[in-house]
Amino acid sequence: MPKIHKEILLEQERFELRPKSGGGLLSYEVWGYLDNGKTVVVRYNIAYINHALYRGDNGRVLGFDNAHGFHHRHYLGKVEAVAFTSYEAIAERFQNEWQKIAGRQRRPKNE
């Protein structure tokens, strides 16, 4: 009989970004369990929210989650399925993408 694992909230964080970093908010919510010292992610929702860039979808410019039974990416209101290898790979992709988006919004030092 397979072992039943109790799902717990592994991470829930929000970071406000300064305007010089592109502005907006980063939100992370990750659920899972520990199995023999290894973290197993079951559900996740990570998002870059910036109402100055996009007002639709509650300001979610970019996001990744696995709600509705599949892994997908949100970008400016559009949703597309993404290949899933691991949560860590998705989180790294998210980091790279939001930094590129926010980088376009940074003000030059002269202003």
N, C-alpha and C positions, 0 to 999 in steps of 0.2 A: 504494500500500500504506500503510495507516494506521501511524503511529508507535506503537511499543509503549513505554509508560512504566513505569518501575520504581517500584512503590509503596514509600513510605518512611513511617516513623513521624514525623508532623509535630508531635504534642503528646502528652505523657503526664505528667499532673500529678495530684497529690492534695493537697487542702487540708483540714486539720482545722479545724473551726469551734469557736470558744469557746462555752461554754454561754450567755453573754449574747447571742450571735449566733444562738442556736437549737440549737447543738450539731450533732454529726454530721460527715460527711465529704463533700467534693465530689470527684468523680473524672472526669477527662477523658482520653479516648484517641481520637486522630484520625489516620487514615492517608490518604495521598494522594500527589500528585506535583506538581512544578512544570512548567508548560508556558508557555514564552515569558514568564517572569517572573510568571505568574499561578498561584496555588495552587488545585489541584483536589482537593477532598475526595472520597475514594472510600468510606471506611468511618469510622464514628464510634460511640462509646459514651460517653455522659455520664450521670452519676448523682448523686443526692443520697441518701446512705446515713445512716440514723439508727436504730439498733436500739432506742432508747428510744421511737420513734414507731411502728415497724413491725418485727416480727421475721421475717416471711415474706420470701421472695425475697432472702435474705441481707442483709436490712435496707434494701433499695432502696425508698425511699419514692417517689422520682420518677426517671425516666430516659428518655432518648431514644436510639434506635440504629436502624441499618438492617440488622441481622442478619436472616437467614432470608428475604432477598429483598424486604423492604419496610420502609418508614420507619414507626416506631411509637413510642408513648409507653407507659411503664409507670407506673402510679400505684397504690400499695398493693395490688400483686398482679394488678391488671387491666391488660390490654394492648389498645390500640386503635390502628388505623392513623391516621397523620397526613399531611396534605398537605405535600409537600416543595417548597419554592421554592429554598432554599439552606441550606447548613450554618449560615451566619451567622444566618439567620432562626430556625432550630431552636435554636441556642445562645442567642439573645436570649430566646426563649420559655422555655427552660429556666431562665435567670437570673431572669426575672420570677416564674416559678412557684415555684422553690425558696425565693426570698426571702419570698414570701407565706406559704408553709408554715412556714418557720423563724421568721418574725415572730410567728406564733401561739404559738410555744414560748418566746419571750423572757420573761425574768423582769422584773417591774416593779422599778424602781430602789429601792423601799422595802424589798424583801426582803433 
